Amino acid sequence: MFDFAYPHLLFLLFSIVAIGLLFWWAQASRKANLRKFGHLGVLEHLMPDASKYKPRVKIVLQLLALAAIIIVLCRPRAGEKVPQQSRIEGIEIMIAFDVSNSMLASANDDPNGISRLDRARLLLEKLLTKLDNDKVGLVVFAGEAKTQMPLTTDYYTAKMYLSELSPKLVSLQGTAITDAINMSANSFSKDDKVNKAIILITDAENHEGDAIEAAKSAADKGIQIDVIGVGSAKGVPIPINASGTDYLRDKDGQVVLTSFDEEAAKRLAEVGDGIYVNGASSKALDTLVSALDEVDKTEFKKVQYKASAEQFPTFAWIALGLLIIDLLVVDRKMSWLKDVNLFSKKKD
């Protein structure tokens, strides 16, 4: 059996056709421009180093390498699923992850400390390691919420999303916890027998909309809301460059300070019939997992691939090999081939 983890990315293969057509057009335009100066056969003798075939060879190599890279991004998989009809007991969990700009600020009182975003990513990675049989999905939010990953039991895929978590995922900035809760609640299956939980990872700063009402509404539907808080109550600046030498400023040029609103986070967990844990605590995840373990489990089917079923390393090596060959192929005609004409006899 052969399939792709991200089949929707296969549409990128159309770019190969587009690039090929662009190359053909460029070559045709070049010939048309050369004809303005004389007969092509005559002009070719004036350009002895120019090869007619090397550019075509190089573009083929480059397009094949691009195709291999696209297939790598699609994560091809082959082989049996393990096990194909596995029955497990668990719950459905949607993780709502805050990617607002304030998450770039330090997670502690030191302005140069680890960012809230990095701390949250680390917590999420550890959480996914502790969750075994539950279905998990991912919603990211700032000024609006977006579904990043639907519910799945494929934890390998879920962990691949961690490196992508950043404020760039959401163009509209803010802290729309209300939208995050509502979108997460709507992302669960319609099976009423399956218990559901939302894990909200946020600094809870200046949240917009009526998040308390959204949490109450979700709880009324039987959805438990647990909150992992990240950040410090002390105001810290928000870096706007990688080096951390400049910070976000208001219209008056003053540095903006952001602080973690722990009381708001606790209130959300309280009305959502869940628990609140501080991400800085060494026991935070153990406490959260213990609370989730107390939720009644429901039996459902799990599909999992062996690590050996992943085929993308093969295509990655193919792409690398093609690119190396492309680097070794120069546009100029090889010196020992300058006087060689494969398609016509040389006249005496």
Helices and strands as residue ranges (DSSP letters): E 2-4, G 7-13, H 14-35, H 40-45, H 54-74, E 76-78, E 86-90, E 92-98, G 101-104, H 116-130, E 135-141, E 145-152, H 155-160, G 162-164, G 167-169, H 177-186, E 196-202, H 211-220, E 223-229, E 236-237, E 257-258, H 262-271, E 276-278, H 284-293, E 298-302, G 307-309, H 312-328, G 335-337
